[in-house]
């Protein structure tokens, strides 16, 4: 995106100098931290990277939506028993399953419109719109006195959860310098981990303190309000502005994100990448049957494999599973949070060094190995004490390997491989598929089977459809014919 060199005419002073003096002058300029190369036409190529500090605050604000996704994903983990007792449906596994899964139903609906909203009103306004149902839904859940009110509140929260993360992936990809795009993309997964850990830790007093679960929902209003307010001061996506025919505003946003020195090259790259892409409305049939079908199919498969791994069963029911194994749920949740965060940090450090494909392969193979460990623990040949350690260790290894690749990579890779014209709606289409899978999986397993059976949905990796070059340049990642 910003890897296109910035070209300017060589100084006429250098042209008039003897060759030896010119070499000394150029060497002195290079000491000023500008890495320049002479081209055959007498122009100078500037190869420095833009400062990552300028775009970092905007990325951090965007990741609040992912924090909220993780928080609402885990907020019912510790509190579900207290909620069911207070609202009068204790022991009703169907009602408990609905409280958990209806949030994903709302996320399916939110993701259905995320592409149209992001393209229609812009990335910043889409973030603010995602915060609104989360504020209303969390308030309703915190004040309700009936199961119906809880279900409605969770559904509204889910719509915001479905809208926010896809827009976050788009926004981070479009405003990040290419040399740190993988690192910044990993912030989304880290924010989700922190949200999960926060919900688990905040929910610990729920068993001893009557009505504490209401406090857990009230507290989520703080980051939701922060997201809505802080986005007012963040940069809009220059890609979206350019696509809307507002190049002057796009240039101003690039200057805010990259600095004046790299603005022209960034605009030139956007113009080049969008050349040939007509501005007509993208229809769903074009994504499903047209020339973009293959790349959308790849994205859908990646998201499907991510969700069919069964990771949501861990995040929703880890307390129940560990408690059934005789492990204190508080300790188990802390260990899962640490494993999740550790894996996300590993992904952040390696994403731009090893590339997306290597992390995906390693992640899926690691998850398969973790499943093998758990199967071994369930066999009759392992003593009960050893089976406990193998089972818990296998679950923690599963979470760690998921967070190191399968968690953060799809959301970062897909905006990079999708052309700018279809990026938002293609992300929404892929999101609809994987959230639909999650809803169906939970409807089928939440109250009919043990939740841990979801772990055995792990499938072999199919991400070899993609080729990539390290550094994450959007136009250097293409689908293989």
N, C-alpha and C positions, 0 to 999 in steps of 0.2 A: 504493500500500500504506500509506504513512504520509502521503499527501497530504491525508487527511481532517483538517479543522481541529479543534483542541482547543477545546471550548466550556466556558466557565465563566460563572457569574453575575457581572455587573458589581458592583463594590464599592458598598455602600450609601452610603459616604462621597461617591462621585461623584454619586449621585442627589440628595443633599441640597445639593450645591453649586450656586451660580448658574452659568449656562451659560458665562460667560467664565472663571470660576475652574476650572470643569471642563475646559475646553479647555487651560488652562495645565497642569493636573495630568496630563492625558493626554499632552500633549507631553513633560512631564518623564519620564513612564514610558517613552515611546518612545525616549528617549535611552539607556535601559538595554538597547538592542538587542532589544526585543520589539516586533515589528511587529503591531499590533492594529487591528482594524476593528470598529466598532459595527454590530450587526445590528438589525433592526426590533424584535425582541422584547427588547431591552435587554441581550443577552448580548454577550460580547467574543470575537472570533475571533482566535486566535493563529496566525500564519502563519510562524513561524520554522521552520527545518529542524533536525533533530537533528544532533548532532555526528558527523561521519564518522570521527573518530578512534576512537570506541568499537568500531565494527564492523570496522575495518581489520585488527587482528591476527587475527581469526577468518577473514577472507577470505584473508589471506596463508597461513595454515596450510592452508586448503582447496586453494589453488593448487599446493601441493606435489604433489598427485596429477596435475595437468597437467604439472608439471615432469618427473615420472617418465614420463608418457606420451611427451613429447618425447624424453626421454633414451633410452628403450628403442626408440623409433621410429628413432633415428639411430645407435644403438650399433654396429650391424653395417655401417654405411656404410664406415668406414675399416678395420674389422677383419675383414671377410668373407673377404678373401684369406688372411689369416693363420689364421683359424679353419679354413678348408677345407684348408690345407696341414697344420696340426697334427693335425687329426682324420681325415685320410686321404681326403678327397673332393675334392681340388683338381682343377679342370677339369670337374667334374660339375655342369653348370648346373642340372640338375633338383634336386640336393641343395642347392645354393646358394639356389635359388629357394624351396625348402621352409623353409630356415632363416629367410628373410625373411618369407614369407607365413604360416607357421603361427602366428606371433604374432598376426596379424589374425584367424585362425580362433579363437584363444583369446579375443580381444576380442569376437568375435561371440557366443560363449557367455556371457561375462561380462555383456555388455549385455542378453542375453536375460533375466537374472534381476535386473538392477540396479533396476528399478522395484519388484519385489516385496520385495527386500531393503531398499531405502530406506524403503518404506512399512511394512515389518514391524518392523524393529529401530531405525529412525531414521537420520538422516543421519550422525551422528557414528560410530555403530557400522558403518555401511556403509563409511565411509572406512577404518576400521580393518580391516574384512574385505578391502577391496581391497588393503591393504598386505601382508597375509599371503601370498597367492600370489606377489606380486612378490618378497618376501624369499626364499621357498622356491625359486622358479623361477630367480632370479638366482644363488643359491648353487649350484644344480644345474648351471647353464650354466657357472659359473666353475670347477667341479671336474671336469666330465665329461671322459672320454677317448674318447668315441664320438659318432657322428652322432646316434644314437638318444637319448642323454642330452641333447644340445644341443636337439633338437627338443622333448623333453618339458619342459625348462626354459623354452624360449621360449613354449611353449603355456601353461604356468602363468603366466608373466609376462603373457601376453596376456589371461588372464581378469581379472587385476587392472586392466589397462589398460582393459578394456571396462566394468568396474564403476565405477572412480573418476571419470572426467571427466563422465559424465551426472549423477552425484550432486553434483559440484562446481558444475555449472551450476544445479542445483536449489537448493543450499545458498546460493550467492552471491546468487541472485535473492531468496531468502526472508529473508535477514538484512540486506540492504543497504538503506539509505535510498533512496527513489526518485530523489532528485536526483543521486545518484552511482552509480546502479545500472549504467548503461552503462559508466562508467569502471571500476568494480570488475569488471564482466563482461569487460572487455578484459584485465584482469590474468591471466585464464585463458589467453588466447592468448599473452600476453607470457611467462608461465611455460613454456608449451610451447616457445616460441622459445628461451628460455634453456636448457631441457633439451636441445634439439637442438644448440645451440651448444656446450654442455658436452660432449656425447657426441662431437662432431666434434673438438673441441680435445683432449680426453683421449685420443682414438683415434689422434692423429698419430704417437706413437712406435711404433705397432703394427708398422710395416714394418721398423723397425730393431731392436726389442727382442723377443726370443723370449718368447712367453707373455704379452705385455702385454695381449692381449685379455681374459685372465682378470682382470686388475686392473680393466679397464673394467666388467666385470660385478660384481666385488666392491664397487666404489665406489657402485654404485646402492643398496646396502643402507643407506647413511647416510641419504638422504632418505626411504627407505621406513620406516625405524625412527622417524625424526623425525615423520613423518605419524601413525604409530600412537600414539606417546606424546603428541604435542602435542594431538591431538584429544580426549584425556581431559580437557583443561582448557578446551576451547572450548565455546561455547554450542550447545545443540541448536536446531534450527529451531523457532521459535514456531508456525509454520504446522502442522508435524507434531504438536506437542504439543496444539495446539487441536483438530486433527482427531481425535486419540486421546482426547478428552474430559478433558484435563488443563489447563484454563484458568489455574489458579493458577501452574503451572510455566511456562506460556507467558508470562504476565505478568512473571514473574521474569526470564526470558530477554530479553524486550523491554527491561526496565529495564537489563540488562547491555549490550545492544546500542545502545539509543537514549538512555538516561538516563531518570530518573524523570519528567521533565516531559512526555515524549511517549508514555509507556506506555499510558495510558488510550485515547488516540486510536488507537494502533496496534491494541489489542485490539478496539476498536469497528470498525475497518476489517476486521480478520480475520473478526469475527463477521458483518459485513454481506456480505462477499464469499462466505462459505460458506453463507449463508442460502439455503435451497432446494436445496442439494446434499445428497442423502441419503448416509448413511454406509455403504451396502451395498458389497460387494466389486465392484470394477470388473473385468469380464471382457474378454478380448481381442476377442470378437465385438462388444461394445459399441463398441470403438474402431474396428473395421473396417466395421461395418454400421450402428451406431446413430447417435444424434443428434450424436455427437462426431466422426463420420467426416471431415467437411470440414476441421476444424482439424487433425486428425491427418494428413490427406492433404497439407495445406499444409506441415506440419513435415517430412514424409517427402520431399517434393519439394525443399525447401530443403537438407536434408542430402544428398540424392542429387546435386543440382547441385554442392554443395560438393566431394563426393568424385570425381565424374566429371570434374572439371576436370583431374585428373591430377596434383595436387599431391604425392601420395604417391610418385609416380615420381621427383620431384625430390629429396625427402628421403631416399629409399632408395638412389638410384643416381646422385646428383649427382657423386660422385667418379669413377665409371666413365665417365659422359658427358663430363665435362670433361677427363679424362685422354685419352679418345679424340680430343678436339678439340685436344690439345696443350697444354692449360692445366694447370699443377700443381694437383693435387687439394687440397692444403692451402690454397692461396690461394683456390681456388674455393669451398671449404666456408666459409671465413671470410666471403667476400663474400655468400654465400647467407644465412648467419646474420645478417649486418648488415642485409641487405635485409628479411629476415623480421622482425627486431626493430624496424626503422624503421617498417615498415608497421603493426605492432601498436601502436606509440606514437602514430602518426597516428590510428588507430582510437580509442585511449583518449582522445585530446584532442577528437575530433569526435563521439563516439558520442552524448553527451547534448545536443549543440548542433545537429547536423544531423538526427539521428534515424537509426533503423536502416535504413529503406528507401532513403534517399539513399546511404548507404554501400554497401549491397548493389548497387544499380544501378551506381554508380561503379566498384565492384570488378570486377563481371563484364564491364563494357565495357572496363576497363583490361586485364583478362586476355585478352579477345578481341584487343585491339590488340597485346599482347605476342606472341600466337600469330601474328598477321599479320607481325610483325617477323621471327619465326623462319622462317616460310614464305618470306619474301623472301630471307632469308639462304641458304636451301636452293636457290634458283633458280640457273640456269646463267648468269644475266646479272650476277651479283655476283662481283667478284674474290675470291679465296680469303682475302686478308687482311681485306677488308671483311666477308666472310661470317662470319669468326671473331668479330669485334667485334659484329656484329648478332646472332649466335646467343647469345653469352654475355650481351650486354645485354638481349636479349629474355627470356632465362630469369630474369635478376635482376629485370626489370620484372614478370614474371609472379609471382614470389614476393612482391614488394612489394605489388602490387595485391591479391593474394589475402589477405595478412595485414591489409590495411587495411579489409576488409569481409567477404568470403566466409568467412574463417577464424573470426573471433570472433562475428559477428552471429547465425548460426543457433542456436548454443548458448545465447545470451543471450535471443534473441527468443522461442524456443519456450516456456520456462517462464513467460514473461509472457503469452502468448496462451492457454495451457492453463488451464482451470479447476482450482482446487486439488484437487478430488476425483480427477481423472485425471492430474494433472501428472506424477507419478513414472512411472507405467506408460506414459503416452503418450510421454514422453521415451525410455523403454526401447524402445518399439515403433519409433519413428523411428530410434533408434540401431541396432536390429537390421537395418533395411533398408539403411542406408548402409554398415554394416560388411560385410553380405553382398555388397553391390556391390563393395566394395574387395577382398574375398577372391576373388570370381569374376574380377575384372579382373586381379588379380595371377596367379592360376592360369593365366589365358589368355595373359598377356603376358610373365611373368617369364622363361620359358625358350623361348618360341616367337617373340618379336619383340623388337626393340630397345626398351628401356624408355622412351626418349624419345617413342615413339608414344603413350604415355599422355597427353601434353600435348594431343593433338588431340581428346580427348574433351570439350573445353569446349563447353558448350551455352548457348543464350540464357537470360537471366534470366527466371524465372517468379515472382518474389517479389511481384508486384503484387497478389496475392491479399489482402494485408494493408493495413489502414489503421493509422496510429499517431499519437499525439501525443507531441511531444518531452518528455523527462523520464521516459519508461519506466514510467508507472503501469500496473500489471498489468491493471487493470480498464478501461483506456482503449485497449487494443489489441484489436481484434476482427476477426474474419474478415468479409470483404465478401460480402454476399449476391449 
